[in-house]
Amino acid sequence: MDQIWQRHRVVILALAALIVAALASIVIVPETQQAVVVRTGEPVRVINRFRPDVPYGQTGAGMTMRIPLLEQVQFVDRRVLDLDMERQQVLSNDQQRLQVSAYARFRIIDPVAMVRNAGTEENLRSQLSPILNSVLRQELGRRSFASLLTPERGTAMENIRDALDRQARQYGAQVIDVRIKRADLPEGTPLQAAYTRMETDREQEAAAIRAQGQRDAQIIRATAEANAARLYADAYGKDPEFYDFFRAMQSYRRTFETGEGESSFILSPDNDYLRQFRDGNSP
């Protein structure tokens, strides 16, 4: 063995160096990762770049080659990533102090821009987190607390997502979604004051609705009475005698309907109220 080593030492060392260089030049890129090849500090190419229209298995993942020592490979996740915002205090449009926690979902679509401007995914999150806080404060500052409990909340989330996405593009990221996890009033006196204010507002709103209803009812009754008076006047103008007879019959019915008990009425025969019962006066 020593003789073989002495005779072929150079060849063995050359073969070992060749094997090490070959192994160092092979890079395995998983389906879930994008690989940015960096040469002398400058990205030169991307392996397994994210393309929404290319299915898994056809994106270029797998074994690839690089120049050892000269080229470095940096992996970038091609899956949907998350960005959580810690609980923050936000002032709404109606001067309500809210405790808001939110999250965003994003994907790196330009790994070269991400490597140049952020370096790593953790640095990217550090860059996007204050932007999310600022955009969320601005958007919620234009809206009332009550609007966050209505479908208007969806519009606010879309505006926040679009504003964050515009900022994230310079880092090679695409913001897919932004959602508010919780939006609560602070505990203690501010919370109780907000409940009292909301109760007062609802009572005022109910009083305004009742007043509006009463006004509408009066208008309806007045309109109905005016229409009835007009109809009576038209009927009287067409046949005064029949109108007088009809009104008298209605009066008699209301007067002489005794219900369950018995009642007696004593009137003089020549009483004007009984004129319809005298001969020659009924139609």
C-alpha positions in Angstrom: 0.0 0.0 0.0 2.9 2.4 0.8 4.4 1.6 -2.5 1.2 2.4 -4.3 0.8 5.6 -2.4 4.4 6.6 -3.2 4.1 5.8 -6.9 0.6 7.2 -7.5 0.3 9.9 -4.8 -0.1 12.7 -7.3 -2.8 10.8 -9.2 -4.7 9.9 -6.0 -4.6 13.5 -4.8 -5.7 14.8 -8.1 -8.6 12.3 -8.2 -9.6 13.3 -4.6 -9.5 17.0 -5.5 -11.5 16.3 -8.6 -14.2 14.4 -6.6 -14.4 17.1 -4.0 -14.7 19.8 -6.7 -17.4 17.8 -8.4 -19.3 17.4 -5.2 -18.9 21.1 -4.4 -20.2 22.1 -7.8 -23.5 20.1 -7.4 -26.4 21.8 -5.8 -29.8 20.2 -5.0 -32.7 22.7 -5.3 -35.9 21.5 -3.6 -39.3 22.2 -5.1 -40.2 24.5 -2.2 -37.0 26.7 -2.7 -35.7 29.2 -5.3 -31.9 29.3 -5.7 -30.1 32.5 -6.5 -26.6 32.0 -7.8 -24.4 34.8 -6.6 -21.0 35.4 -8.3 -18.6 37.9 -6.7 -21.5 39.4 -4.8 -23.8 39.9 -7.8 -26.8 37.6 -8.6 -26.3 36.0 -12.0 -29.2 33.5 -12.4 -32.1 31.9 -10.6 -33.0 28.3 -10.4 -36.6 27.1 -9.8 -38.0 30.6 -10.0 -41.6 31.0 -9.0 -44.0 31.1 -11.9 -47.7 30.9 -11.2 -48.5 29.3 -14.6 -45.9 26.5 -14.3 -46.9 23.4 -12.2 -44.7 21.7 -9.7 -42.2 19.3 -11.3 -41.6 21.5 -14.3 -40.0 24.6 -12.7 -36.4 23.5 -12.9 -36.0 22.1 -9.3 -33.5 19.3 -8.7 -29.8 19.0 -9.3 -27.8 21.8 -10.9 -24.2 22.9 -11.2 -22.2 25.9 -10.0 -18.6 27.0 -10.1 -17.0 26.1 -6.7 -15.6 28.9 -4.6 -16.5 31.5 -7.3 -20.3 31.1 -7.1 -22.5 30.9 -3.9 -26.1 29.7 -3.8 -28.7 31.4 -1.7 -32.0 29.7 -1.2 -35.3 31.7 -1.1 -38.6 30.2 -0.1 -41.1 30.0 -2.9 -44.1 29.2 -0.7 -46.6 31.6 0.8 -45.0 33.2 3.9 -46.6 35.0 6.8 -46.0 38.3 8.5 -47.6 38.8 12.0 -48.1 42.2 13.4 -48.0 42.5 17.2 -50.9 44.1 19.1 -50.8 47.8 18.4 -53.0 50.8 19.6 -54.7 52.6 16.8 -56.9 55.7 16.9 -60.0 55.4 14.7 -61.8 58.2 12.9 -64.3 58.6 15.8 -61.5 59.0 18.3 -61.7 55.4 19.6 -58.5 53.9 20.8 -58.4 50.3 19.4 -56.1 47.4 20.2 -55.5 45.9 16.8 -53.5 42.8 15.8 -53.2 41.8 12.1 -51.3 39.5 9.8 -50.3 39.5 6.1 -49.5 36.7 3.6 -46.9 37.2 1.0 -44.8 35.4 -1.6 -41.4 36.2 -3.0 -41.8 36.5 -6.8 -38.5 38.2 -7.6 -35.7 36.5 -5.6 -33.0 38.6 -7.2 -34.6 41.8 -5.9 -35.1 40.2 -2.5 -31.4 39.2 -2.3 -30.2 42.7 -3.4 -32.6 44.8 -1.3 -33.3 42.6 1.8 -30.7 39.9 1.8 -32.7 37.3 3.7 -36.3 36.5 4.4 -36.0 37.6 8.0 -34.7 41.0 6.9 -37.6 41.1 4.5 -40.0 40.6 7.3 -38.2 43.3 9.3 -38.7 45.7 6.4 -42.3 44.9 5.8 -43.5 44.9 9.4 -43.2 48.7 10.0 -44.8 49.3 6.6 -47.8 47.2 7.6 -48.1 49.0 10.9 -48.0 52.4 9.1 -50.5 51.5 6.4 -52.9 49.9 8.9 -52.8 53.0 11.1 -53.5 55.3 8.2 -56.4 53.3 6.8 -58.1 52.6 10.2 -57.6 56.3 11.1 -60.0 57.2 8.3 -62.7 54.8 9.5 -65.0 54.6 12.5 -64.9 51.7 15.0 -68.5 50.7 13.9 -67.4 50.3 10.3 -65.0 47.5 11.3 -68.0 45.5 12.2 -69.7 45.9 8.8 -68.8 44.7 5.3 -66.9 47.9 4.9 -64.1 46.1 6.8 -63.4 44.1 3.6 -62.8 47.3 1.7 -60.4 48.5 4.4 -58.4 45.3 4.2 -58.2 45.5 0.4 -56.8 49.1 0.7 -54.2 48.0 3.2 -53.2 45.0 1.1 -52.8 47.2 -2.0 -50.7 49.8 -0.2 -48.5 47.2 1.4 -48.1 45.4 -1.9 -46.8 48.5 -3.6 -44.1 48.9 -1.0 -43.3 45.1 -1.0 -42.6 45.0 -4.8 -39.3 46.8 -4.4 -38.2 43.8 -2.2 -39.4 41.3 -4.8 -42.4 40.3 -2.7 -46.1 40.1 -3.6 -48.7 40.6 -0.8 -51.5 38.2 -1.2 -53.8 39.0 1.7 -54.0 41.1 4.8 -56.4 40.4 7.7 -57.2 41.9 11.1 -57.2 39.2 13.7 -58.7 41.3 16.5 -59.8 44.9 17.0 -60.8 45.6 20.6 -61.3 48.6 22.8 -58.8 49.0 25.6 -59.8 47.5 29.0 -60.9 49.7 31.8 -62.4 53.2 31.8 -62.0 53.8 28.0 -64.0 50.6 27.3 -66.8 51.5 29.7 -66.9 55.1 28.3 -67.2 53.7 24.8 -70.0 51.4 25.8 -71.8 54.3 27.4 -71.3 56.5 24.3 -72.6 53.7 22.1 -75.6 53.2 24.3 -76.4 56.9 24.2 -76.0 57.0 20.4 -78.4 54.1 20.0 -81.0 55.7 22.2 -80.8 59.0 20.3 -81.1 57.0 17.0 -84.1 55.2 18.4 -85.7 58.4 19.5 -85.1 60.0 16.1 -86.7 56.9 14.4 -89.8 57.1 16.7 -90.2 60.8 16.0 -89.9 60.2 12.3 -92.6 57.5 12.6 -94.9 59.7 14.5 -94.5 62.4 12.0 -95.2 60.1 9.1 -98.2 58.7 10.9 -99.7 62.2 11.4 -99.1 62.9 7.7 -100.8 59.7 6.7 -103.8 60.3 9.0 -104.2 63.9 7.8 -104.0 62.8 4.1 -106.6 60.0 4.8 -108.9 62.4 6.6 -108.6 64.9 3.7 -109.4 62.2 1.2 -112.4 61.1 3.3 -113.7 64.7 3.6 -113.3 65.1 -0.2 -115.2 61.9 -0.9 -118.0 62.9 1.6 -118.2 66.3 -0.1 -118.4 64.7 -3.6 -121.1 62.3 -2.4 -123.1 65.2 -0.8 -122.9 67.2 -4.0 -124.2 64.3 -6.1 -127.2 63.4 -3.9 -127.7 65.5 -0.7 -130.8 63.7 0.5 -129.3 60.2 0.2 -126.1 61.5 1.8 -128.1 62.8 4.7 -130.0 59.6 5.0 -126.8 57.5 4.9 -125.1 59.6 7.6 -128.3 59.4 9.8 -128.3 55.6 9.5 -124.7 55.4 10.6 -125.5 57.6 13.6 -128.5 55.5 14.5 -126.5 52.3 14.4 -123.7 53.7 16.6 -126.3 55.2 19.0 -128.7 52.3 19.4 -126.2 49.4 19.4 -126.4 48.5 23.1 -124.0 45.5 23.1 -124.7 42.9 25.7 -126.9 44.9 28.0 -130.2 46.7 27.5 -130.7 50.4 27.2 -133.7 52.7 26.8 -133.9 56.0 24.9 -136.8 58.4 25.5 -137.1 61.1 22.8 -139.9 63.3 21.6 -141.4 62.2 18.2 -140.8 65.6 16.8 -137.1 65.5 17.8 -135.0 66.5 14.9 -132.7 63.5 15.5 -135.6 61.1 14.5 -136.5 63.0 11.4 -135.7 60.0 9.2 -138.4 58.0 10.9 -141.2 60.5 10.2 -143.4 60.0 7.2 -142.2 61.5 3.9 -138.6 61.9 5.1 -137.1 58.5 4.3 -136.2 57.7 0.7 
